[in-house]
Amino acid sequence: MIIRDIVLVESYVDDLVNAVEDLITMLTASNINKVKTEKFKGMLNKHYGFDVDSNDMLFQAIEQSGFANGYDDDYINVGAMPDDVNMTMPADVGDIASDQAMKDVKADL
């Protein structure tokens, strides 16, 4: 491959990832949590001009985007985080950091 070809391939992949991010964002804003993989590929083609033949290429773009929670040959999960992910945050991160800093200072004394 010559440099021009490499740049074109990288540009295509970057554009595909951006299109995937944009489409997932629009689906999420429309309160759609799950979409069929084939329908997602059709929307990419219709709205962005990407005719993605293989699911592997699509899945790689989804993975690079980091916008979807899961995907397989049947569905792409674009909604809430999976049930096995616990997203609870501590009450006050500042207090926890301050407490840790005080412990560190006391340990140095």
PyMOL commands that set and color helices and strands:
alter all, ss='L'
color gray80, all
select helices_A, chain A and resi 3-29+37-48+55-65+93-108
alter helices_A, ss='H'
color red, helices_A
select strands_A, chain A and resi 34-36+70-71+75-77
alter strands_A, ss='S'
color yellow, strands_A
deselect
rebuild
show_as cartoon
